[in-house]
């Protein structure tokens, strides 16, 4: 099962449309559940859609997923690492009126190629390639992030944010 989440703030129809185009192109017939956000105009007969989810509902679907498709939000990224999920991320873009700034592009740049189970996509072609790889890897298990990598992740985030010294 693939779980798609666009976050809680805004709909993200470009992500959903890319997924739908990939799904048709790849002939993917597996179960798909998508949290699409309030105000989404996306429609599909191939995707089980809900506008919003409670935290409990979110983690119910998240934990069942073989793969996660998401905006480049920190919650989704960290959840994939914590729960040992493969993830495909498409950052929202300010120039496309998808968010109030480009912090998701910055996040994608900071995380790109640091974690082999997470793929950050810049465009539709990269998204299709990442989705194909996600499906090819469905039967390969992924472990949650190790304490050593978790410490490294914390240091990387602190460095990126400009914090100096030990975090308490």
MARNU-312329 format. One line per 5 residues: their letters; for each residue y, x, z of N, C-alpha, C, O. Coordinates in pm, 1 decimal, m for minus. Last residue first. Example, Ala and Ser with C-alpha at 12.3 -4.5 7.8 and 13.67 -1.06 7.14 Angstrom:
residues 2
SA = m225.0/1285.0/708.0/m106.0/1367.0/714.0/3.0/1290.0/787.0/113.8/1340.9/803.9  m569.0/1319.0/780.0/m450.0/1230.0/780.0/m330.0/1320.0/780.0/m331.9/1423.6/846.5
***
This chain:
residues 168
XXXXX = 2042.0/2044.4/2430.4/1973.5/1992.6/2549.7/1924.3/1853.7/2525.4/1864.1/1793.1/2614.1  2036.9/2319.0/2208.5/2059.5/2177.1/2228.5/1981.0/2130.3/2350.8/1867.1/2171.9/2371.9  2185.3/2639.1/2223.7/2068.5/2554.4/2250.4/2110.4/2409.6/2272.3/2206.0/2381.0/2344.4  2426.6/2728.1/1966.0/2356.8/2740.9/2093.8/2241.2/2642.6/2106.0/2205.2/2573.2/2010.9  2625.8/2496.2/1779.2/2588.7/2633.2/1814.0/2515.3/2632.4/1947.0/2539.1/2545.6/2031.0
XXXXX = 2638.5/2268.3/1509.8/2619.8/2290.8/1653.9/2573.4/2433.2/1676.5/2490.9/2484.9/1601.3  2668.6/2198.7/1242.8/2761.5/2295.2/1299.0/2750.5/2314.8/1448.8/2840.9/2371.0/1510.5  2491.4/2046.8/1105.1/2601.6/1975.6/1168.6/2701.9/2068.6/1236.1/2807.5/2024.3/1281.4  2313.5/2246.1/1030.3/2383.1/2171.2/926.4/2505.4/2099.2/983.2/2609.7/2091.5/918.3  2216.5/2321.5/1281.3/2291.1/2416.9/1199.2/2374.6/2344.5/1094.1/2491.2/2377.4/1072.0
XXXXX = 2085.4/2080.3/1351.4/2195.0/2131.9/1434.4/2281.1/2230.8/1355.1/2403.9/2225.0/1360.9  1890.8/2070.9/1148.8/1989.7/1963.8/1160.1/2110.2/2011.8/1240.2/2224.4/1986.9/1201.6  1749.9/2307.1/1208.0/1813.1/2289.7/1076.6/1920.4/2181.5/1081.2/2028.3/2198.1/1024.4  1656.4/2250.8/1466.4/1749.8/2362.9/1446.0/1823.4/2347.9/1312.7/1943.8/2372.5/1304.5  1485.6/2034.1/1405.9/1598.9/2016.3/1497.0/1702.8/2126.4/1479.7/1822.9/2099.4/1478.5
XXXXX = 1302.1/2168.6/1241.1/1380.7/2058.1/1187.9/1504.0/2036.3/1274.7/1614.7/2021.7/1222.8  1191.7/2346.3/1427.0/1264.7/2399.0/1311.7/1353.9/2290.7/1251.6/1468.4/2317.6/1215.1  1067.0/2162.0/1596.0/1172.2/2248.0/1649.1/1257.9/2304.4/1535.8/1380.4/2309.9/1546.2  886.2/2062.3/1408.1/982.3/1970.6/1468.1/1098.1/2049.5/1528.2/1213.9/2010.3/1514.1  728.6/2282.1/1360.3/815.8/2235.3/1252.6/920.8/2139.6/1305.1/1032.4/2135.3/1253.3
XXXXX = 607.4/2291.2/1615.2/682.3/2406.4/1566.0/777.7/2364.4/1454.4/893.7/2405.4/1453.0  477.9/2039.4/1637.4/589.4/2072.9/1727.9/672.6/2191.8/1679.1/794.1/2194.3/1698.7  431.0/1907.1/1300.2/386.8/1983.8/1416.7/504.7/2013.1/1508.7/619.4/2012.0/1464.1  440.1/1576.7/1172.7/503.0/1708.1/1182.4/459.9/1778.0/1311.5/453.3/1716.4/1417.8  119.2/1424.3/1106.2/257.3/1421.5/1155.4/310.7/1563.5/1169.7/233.4/1659.0/1177.9
XXXXX = m64.9/1501.1/806.6/m50.9/1502.6/952.1/95.1/1485.5/990.0/184.4/1526.7/916.0  m219.1/1321.6/553.2/m100.0/1396.2/593.1/m93.0/1388.7/744.5/m112.9/1282.5/803.3  m493.0/1310.5/322.6/m430.7/1279.7/451.1/m312.8/1372.4/477.1/m308.3/1485.8/429.3  m521.7/1181.1/3.5/m508.0/1303.7/81.9/m434.7/1272.1/211.3/m326.4/1213.6/209.2  m505.6/953.1/m144.3/m626.8/973.2/m64.8/m625.6/1102.1/16.3/m720.0/1128.9/90.6
XXXXX = m254.7/971.5/m279.9/m280.2/865.5/m181.7/m400.2/891.8/m92.0/m397.1/856.0/25.7  m172.3/1143.2/m478.1/m201.9/1203.0/m347.1/m242.6/1100.2/m241.7/m263.1/1136.4/m125.8  m110.3/983.8/m693.8/m218.9/1080.5/m709.2/m263.7/1136.2/m574.9/m380.2/1172.6/m558.8  113.5/853.3/m587.3/m9.3/777.4/m610.7/m128.1/871.2/m625.9/m236.5/841.2/m575.9  294.6/1069.8/m582.1/265.4/993.8/m460.7/133.5/918.9/m475.8/50.4/921.6/m385.0
XXXXX = 309.4/1139.8/m851.1/251.2/1234.4/m755.2/213.6/1163.5/m625.5/110.7/1194.9/m565.6  440.5/912.4/m949.7/308.1/949.0/m1001.3/237.2/1042.7/m904.3/118.0/1026.7/m878.3  681.0/936.5/m805.9/592.6/822.1/m781.6/451.5/850.5/m832.9/353.6/816.4/m766.6  787.4/1170.0/m919.1/755.4/1166.7/m776.4/660.7/1051.7/m743.7/569.8/1067.8/m662.3  828.1/1083.0/m1181.6/738.3/1196.1/m1155.9/693.6/1195.0/m1009.3/576.1/1216.5/m979.5
XXXXX = 1017.7/878.1/m1135.1/888.7/846.7/m1197.0/787.3/957.9/m1168.6/672.4/929.2/m1134.9  1229.4/1034.9/m1027.0/1167.0/929.2/m947.6/1029.2/894.7/m1003.8/933.2/883.3/m927.6  1300.2/1190.5/m1243.6/1244.9/1256.6/m1125.4/1174.1/1155.4/m1035.2/1071.6/1186.3/m974.6  1398.8/981.0/m1406.0/1286.8/1062.9/m1450.8/1220.3/1132.5/m1332.2/1097.7/1133.3/m1321.5  1617.6/885.0/m1253.5/1502.7/799.4/m1281.1/1380.4/880.3/m1323.8/1269.0/850.1/m1281.0
XXXXX = 1734.9/1140.5/m1020.3/1748.4/1047.6/m1132.2/1617.4/972.6/m1155.1/1518.9/994.4/m1084.5  1684.4/1290.7/m798.2/1823.1/1282.2/m842.5/1842.6/1176.9/m950.5/1954.1/1128.8/m970.7  1478.2/1259.7/m512.2/1496.8/1243.4/m655.8/1644.2/1226.9/m690.3/1718.6/1158.1/m620.4  1267.8/1426.1/m293.7/1402.0/1370.5/m310.6/1435.9/1373.6/m459.3/1423.8/1477.3/m524.4  971.6/1393.2/m116.4/1031.3/1426.0/m245.2/1163.9/1352.0/m259.2/1171.1/1230.8/m239.2
XXXXX = 760.9/1520.4/133.0/882.3/1443.6/103.7/941.5/1489.2/m28.5/959.7/1608.9/m51.1  559.6/1694.9/182.0/522.3/1553.7/171.2/641.1/1463.2/138.7/624.0/1342.9/118.9  671.3/1949.7/215.7/596.8/1919.4/92.6/557.3/1772.9/76.1/524.4/1731.0/m34.9  991.2/2011.5/308.5/870.9/1944.8/356.9/792.3/1896.3/236.1/840.3/1811.0/161.4  1189.4/2134.1/163.6/1158.5/2187.9/296.8/1028.2/2131.3/351.7/961.7/2196.0/432.7
XXXXX = 1273.1/2024.3/m79.1/1172.0/2131.3/m82.6/1144.2/2194.0/53.6/1080.2/2299.0/59.1  1566.9/1894.4/60.8/1488.7/1917.4/m61.3/1401.9/2042.1/m48.7/1449.3/2149.9/m12.8  1738.0/1861.4/273.2/1594.1/1847.5/297.5/1507.6/1885.9/178.4/1387.4/1907.8/193.7  1997.2/1896.1/168.9/1957.5/1971.4/288.0/1805.8/1969.9/309.3/1750.4/2068.0/358.8  1998.2/1710.2/m40.9/2013.3/1852.8/m69.7/1964.2/1937.0/47.6/1896.9/2038.2/27.6
XXXXX = 1979.4/1472.3/105.7/1874.6/1508.5/10.5/1879.7/1657.2/m22.9/1775.7/1722.4/m32.0  2224.8/1483.3/245.2/2097.6/1483.7/318.2/1984.1/1527.7/226.0/1901.9/1611.1/264.0  2403.3/1463.7/30.6/2404.9/1582.2/116.3/2273.9/1595.2/193.4/2218.7/1704.5/205.4  2338.1/1207.8/m57.1/2318.3/1322.5/m147.3/2315.8/1452.5/m68.6/2235.7/1541.5/m97.4  2421.6/1068.8/169.1/2279.3/1070.0/135.4/2246.3/1178.6/32.8/2137.0/1235.2/36.3
XXXXX = 2699.8/1100.8/171.2/2621.8/1168.0/275.2/2472.3/1168.1/243.6/2401.6/1259.0/287.0  2905.9/1018.4/m2.2/2783.5/1079.0/m56.8/2699.5/1150.3/48.8/2634.6/1250.4/18.5  3030.7/691.8/98.0/3047.2/834.4/68.9/2913.6/888.6/18.9/2818.8/812.4/m0.1  2962.0/426.0/104.2/3103.6/459.6/126.0/3135.0/607.7/107.2/3251.8/645.9/101.0  2740.6/327.9/m167.7/2771.3/361.0/m28.6/2916.4/406.4/m19.3/2984.7/423.1/m120.4
XXXXX = 2732.3/255.3/m428.5/2614.9/223.5/m347.0/2635.6/254.4/m198.8/2556.7/211.8/m114.5  2901.9/307.5/m642.9/2938.7/203.8/m545.0/2820.2/160.0/m458.7/2809.1/43.4/m420.8  2844.4/530.6/m778.8/2782.8/407.5/m829.9/2809.4/288.8/m737.1/2747.7/183.1/m750.7  2961.4/728.5/m631.1/3018.3/701.5/m763.4/2960.3/575.7/m827.7/3019.5/520.2/m920.3  2791.0/739.9/m406.9/2925.4/684.3/m393.3/2982.5/644.0/m529.3/3044.5/538.4/m542.1
XXXXX = 2451.2/666.5/m416.3/2562.2/745.6/m468.9/2693.9/669.5/m456.2/2704.4/551.7/m490.5  2151.6/713.4/m222.7/2258.1/626.4/m271.9/2373.4/715.7/m319.3/2391.4/826.6/m269.0  1865.1/904.8/m310.3/1991.6/889.8/m236.9/2085.8/790.4/m304.7/2096.9/785.4/m427.2  1539.5/827.5/m285.4/1646.2/824.9/m385.4/1777.6/805.9/m309.6/1798.9/700.2/m250.3  1226.8/961.7/m198.9/1361.6/922.4/m157.5/1459.1/932.1/m273.6/1461.2/1029.6/m348.7
XXXXX = 904.0/916.1/m99.1/985.9/938.9/m218.0/1122.9/879.5/m186.5/1134.0/761.9/m151.8  667.3/1049.7/133.7/785.4/971.3/102.2/853.1/1014.9/m25.7/859.5/1133.7/m57.5  375.7/1023.0/330.2/440.7/1078.3/211.8/558.8/988.5/177.1/550.9/866.3/189.7  362.9/1040.9/686.0/364.4/962.7/562.1/428.3/1041.8/449.1/522.9/1117.7/470.1  349.7/1104.9/963.7/262.9/1168.9/865.6/251.0/1090.1/736.4/141.2/1074.1/683.0
XXXXX = 530.1/1009.7/1142.6/408.2/930.6/1122.7/313.6/991.1/1019.3/208.3/934.0/990.8  739.8/1197.9/1135.6/676.0/1163.3/1262.8/540.7/1095.8/1244.1/447.3/1121.1/1320.2  810.9/1197.5/861.7/764.0/1319.9/925.8/687.9/1289.0/1054.9/582.9/1347.8/1080.4  889.3/929.0/831.3/782.0/985.8/748.6/724.6/1111.7/812.0/602.9/1130.1/815.2  1100.7/922.1/1017.7/981.2/840.0/1039.7/864.2/890.7/956.3/751.3/895.0/1005.1
XXXXX = 1287.9/1089.4/894.2/1225.7/1131.9/1020.4/1101.2/1050.4/1051.5/1005.0/1104.2/1106.3  1345.9/926.2/668.6/1297.9/1063.9/653.7/1224.1/1107.5/780.1/1111.5/1156.7/773.3  1441.7/689.6/784.3/1321.9/687.2/699.7/1261.6/827.0/685.0/1139.6/843.1/688.8  1668.5/788.2/921.5/1562.8/715.7/990.9/1433.4/715.3/912.6/1326.4/738.2/969.0  1831.1/903.1/719.0/1765.2/988.9/818.5/1652.1/917.0/891.8/1549.7/978.6/921.5
XXXXX = 1791.9/789.5/384.7/1842.1/768.5/520.0/1762.5/851.0/619.8/1641.2/866.5/606.4  1780.7/769.3/98.0/1772.7/897.4/170.0/1838.6/885.2/306.9/1929.5/961.1/340.4  1568.4/483.5/41.6/1697.2/550.5/27.9/1685.9/680.4/110.0/1589.0/697.5/184.1  1212.5/508.0/m36.6/1329.0/475.9/45.2/1457.0/537.0/m9.5/1455.5/627.3/m93.2  873.9/452.2/m2.4/980.5/471.8/m100.9/1108.1/424.5/m33.1/1112.6/314.3/21.7
XXXXX = 573.3/581.8/122.5/700.2/516.3/153.1/800.0/552.4/44.1/809.7/668.1/3.1  218.7/527.8/121.6/337.7/598.0/77.3/461.0/513.7/103.2/454.9/390.8/105.7  43.9/377.1/254.9/m5.1/507.8/210.2/111.0/593.5/162.9/103.3/716.3/163.9  135.1/177.7/539.1/163.0/230.7/404.9/92.5/363.0/379.1/82.2/448.7/466.9  111.0/96.2/798.5/3.8/60.5/705.4/17.4/129.2/570.1/m79.6/137.5/494.8
XXXXX = 349.4/174.0/917.9/225.2/238.0/962.1/107.7/208.7/868.6/14.3/288.6/860.4  532.0/1.5/788.5/541.8/146.4/771.3/408.8/213.5/805.6/361.2/299.4/731.4  462.0/m250.5/887.9/444.3/m220.1/745.5/442.4/m69.0/722.0/360.8/m18.3/645.0  525.3/m198.6/1161.0/395.4/m255.3/1123.2/367.1/m222.5/976.9/259.5/m172.0/944.9  786.9/m114.3/1155.2/683.7/m15.3/1186.2/543.2/m67.8/1161.4/450.8/11.2/1142.4
XXXXX = 909.5/m363.7/1084.3/928.1/m242.8/1003.2/814.2/m144.8/1028.4/751.4/m97.2/933.8  841.7/m527.6/1300.8/790.1/m557.5/1167.1/798.3/m435.0/1076.3/705.5/m406.4/1000.7  989.3/m395.0/1503.5/844.2/m411.1/1515.2/780.9/m438.7/1378.4/678.3/m379.8/1344.4  1249.7/m423.3/1410.0/1193.6/m289.6/1427.9/1041.1/m296.4/1434.3/972.4/m212.2/1376.4  1254.5/m687.0/1166.6/1276.5/m637.6/1301.4/1217.2/m497.5/1308.1/1141.7/m458.2/1219.2
XXXXX = 1394.7/m679.8/840.0/1277.8/m671.2/926.6/1323.1/m634.6/1067.0/1419.2/m559.7/1084.2  1531.4/m856.3/556.5/1542.1/m773.4/676.3/1411.0/m777.2/753.3/1327.8/m865.9/733.9  1427.5/m966.8/315.2/1562.6/m910.0/323.6/1572.6/m812.1/439.4/1617.0/m698.6/422.2  1118.0/m895.4/156.2/1189.4/m954.4/268.9/1327.5/m890.0/273.5/1342.9/m772.6/239.8  865.3/m931.3/m95.3/999.3/m891.7/m52.8/1046.4/m968.1/69.5/1019.7/m1087.2/85.5
XXXXX = 607.3/m797.1/m267.6/632.4/m888.0/m155.4/763.1/m844.3/m91.8/772.4/m733.2/m39.8  605.5/m765.6/m615.2/645.9/m704.1/m488.6/666.6/m814.6/m385.1/735.0/m913.5/m411.7  573.3/m889.4/m853.6/474.1/m787.8/m818.8/498.3/m724.2/m682.1/420.9/m639.1/m638.2  777.2/m1045.0/m928.0/655.1/m1116.0/m890.2/549.0/m1019.7/m839.8/445.6/m1062.8/m788.6  1110.5/m980.8/m832.6/984.7/m930.3/m886.7/871.1/m1018.4/m837.9/868.4/m1061.0/m722.5
XXXXX = 1460.8/m910.0/m823.0/1350.0/m1005.1/m820.6/1226.5/m940.1/m881.7/1236.6/m855.7/m970.7  1766.6/m819.2/m668.0/1640.4/m778.6/m728.0/1536.1/m889.5/m715.7/1524.6/m954.4/m611.8  1995.6/m853.8/m537.0/1974.7/m941.7/m652.1/1842.9/m911.5/m722.5/1811.6/m971.8/m825.2  2061.9/m853.4/m187.6/1996.2/m793.4/m303.3/1977.8/m897.4/m412.9/1948.2/m1013.7/m385.7  2163.4/m964.1/42.8/2248.9/m962.7/m75.9/2186.1/m898.7/m198.0/2250.5/m890.3/m302.6
XXXXX = 2008.6/m758.4/274.3/2081.6/m883.4/254.7/2173.3/m869.3/133.8/2251.0/m774.3/124.1  1714.7/m576.1/174.3/1851.6/m585.6/222.9/1916.3/m719.0/189.8/1882.8/m783.6/90.5  1445.2/m539.2/118.2/1542.2/m523.5/9.6/1687.5/m532.0/52.6/1776.2/m497.9/m25.7  1149.7/m410.6/188.3/1264.5/m460.8/263.4/1383.1/m431.5/173.1/1419.0/m315.6/152.4  846.4/m471.6/24.2/980.6/m413.8/17.1/1077.5/m487.7/107.5/1086.7/m610.4/104.5
XXXXX = 518.1/m382.1/m45.3/604.7/m460.8/42.5/740.6/m392.7/43.1/749.8/m271.2/60.2  252.4/m391.7/m265.7/385.6/m335.2/m242.4/462.3/m433.3/m154.7/470.7/m552.2/m185.3  m80.8/m311.8/m357.2/11.1/m393.2/m277.7/142.0/m317.7/m255.9/142.9/m197.1/m231.1  m139.7/m196.2/m698.6/m160.5/m199.3/m554.4/m56.0/m284.7/m484.0/44.1/m324.6/m543.5  m103.0/m157.9/m963.6/m134.9/m294.0/m921.1/m162.2/m303.5/m771.2/m203.7/m408.7/m722.6
XXXXX = 71.8/20.8/m1206.4/32.6/17.3/m1065.1/13.3/m127.5/m1020.8/102.5/m210.5/m1038.3  142.4/97.8/m1460.3/36.0/m0.7/m1445.1/m13.9/m11.2/m1301.9/m129.0/m47.9/m1278.5  352.6/260.8/m1512.2/231.2/324.5/m1460.6/114.0/227.7/m1451.8/m0.8/270.0/m1437.6  543.9/73.5/m1600.5/508.3/187.1/m1684.7/375.0/248.5/m1643.1/293.6/284.3/m1728.3  565.4/m97.3/m1376.2/523.6/m149.9/m1507.1/472.2/m37.0/m1596.0/368.0/m51.0/m1660.0
XXXXX = 651.0/90.6/m1182.6/532.1/9.0/m1159.5/476.8/m45.9/m1291.5/356.1/m41.4/m1315.4  892.7/184.3/m1291.7/778.6/275.3/m1276.8/649.1/195.4/m1264.9/549.4/228.2/m1329.1  1041.1/m54.0/m1273.9/1019.2/8.8/m1404.6/900.9/104.0/m1398.6/817.6/105.4/m1489.2  1037.3/m87.0/m994.1/979.4/m189.4/m1080.2/949.7/m133.1/m1219.6/844.4/m161.6/m1276.7  1178.8/145.2/m914.5/1040.4/124.5/m872.9/972.0/24.1/m965.6/860.0/48.3/m1010.6
XXXXX = 1428.2/97.4/m1030.9/1351.6/216.8/m1069.0/1205.1/196.0/m1034.1/1116.9/225.6/m1114.8  1489.9/m136.5/m883.4/1472.5/m143.9/m1029.2/1396.6/m22.4/m1081.7/1309.7/m36.7/m1167.8  1514.5/m31.2/m625.0/1414.6/m134.1/m652.2/1387.1/m147.8/m802.0/1272.6/m168.5/m842.3  1730.3/146.3/m662.8/1600.9/195.5/m615.6/1490.3/96.2/m651.2/1385.0/135.3/m701.5  1927.9/m40.3/m737.1/1888.6/67.3/m831.0/1753.0/124.2/m791.0/1668.9/148.2/m877.6
XXXXX = 1968.1/m203.5/m512.1/1893.2/m255.4/m625.3/1852.5/m147.6/m725.9/1751.0/m163.3/m793.7  2001.2/m203.5/m216.5/1996.7/m85.6/m302.8/1911.8/m119.5/m425.1/1799.4/m71.5/m440.0  2211.6/m355.7/38.0/2101.7/m358.6/m58.7/2108.7/m232.6/m146.5/2210.9/m164.1/m149.4  2300.9/m196.1/352.5/2334.9/m247.9/220.1/2209.5/m264.2/135.1/2110.7/m194.1/157.3  2192.3/m138.0/614.6/2334.7/m161.5/590.1/2365.4/m235.0/460.6/2447.6/m326.6/459.5
XXXXX = 1926.5/m74.7/658.7/1978.4/m197.5/719.0/2121.4/m230.9/679.4/2168.2/m341.2/707.5  1699.6/39.4/397.5/1785.1/54.4/514.3/1845.5/m78.9/555.3/1818.8/m182.4/494.2  1520.5/m8.9/204.3/1654.2/29.8/158.7/1750.1/49.6/275.5/1869.0/74.0/254.6  1179.6/65.5/160.3/1287.1/24.8/251.2/1420.2/77.6/198.9/1431.2/192.3/155.4  852.2/m9.5/68.5/986.1/26.8/21.4/1086.5/m21.7/124.4/1079.7/m135.7/170.3
XXX = 525.1/95.3/85.5/631.0/27.4/159.3/764.4/80.8/110.0/787.4/201.7/109.6  222.6/47.7/m75.8/351.2/117.3/m78.3/452.0/31.0/m3.2/462.5/m89.6/m25.6  m118.3/84.6/0.0/0.0/0.0/0.0/124.2/88.7/0.0/129.0/191.5/67.6
***
